[in-house]
Amino acid sequence: MELYIIFQILIVAIAATSTMTLFSYAVSASFREMYKEPVLLTYLLTTFKINLPNETKTTLAWLLHYGIGVVFVTAYHYFWARNILELSIVHALLLGIISGFIGIISWMVLFKIANYKPSIDYKGYYIQLFVAHVIFALTATAVYAISLTVTLLTNSYFAPK
């Protein structure tokens, strides 16, 4: 994989994960519920009895959250680069729906494995999580498309003549 593709994936993942996280934090504040994925990941790390300082667990939770974003965007890149899916709103919605179900199932499994039962409205959390993943996919698609445009323009401008 070329270096610019790695940077492209990282930039897209950071943008999409940040947008998703802002949405989760806004919904969490609006409904006065704990729908913040990095905070829930920190709690999960605590229930796994990982012997680290709380600040380190918080940092690790944020890194995990963004790392998962990189994994999703890498998968999206695979589909886009091989023309399996178009870079379109319809396919972004499809990726968001699939990602939403993956996210919900993953959290269900994590809560089960950790035997962790936070006092949250699970139905509300999973609905919010689903919408957050759709927002993630829409943002990833838009930023990826912009990055391709910038790459094409840069290559044509700086190409040897």
Summary of the structure (lengths in Angstrom):
residues: 161
radius of gyration: 17.5
end to end distance: 26.6
largest distance: 63.6
contacts: 473
relative contact order: 0.17
helix: 81%
strand: 0%
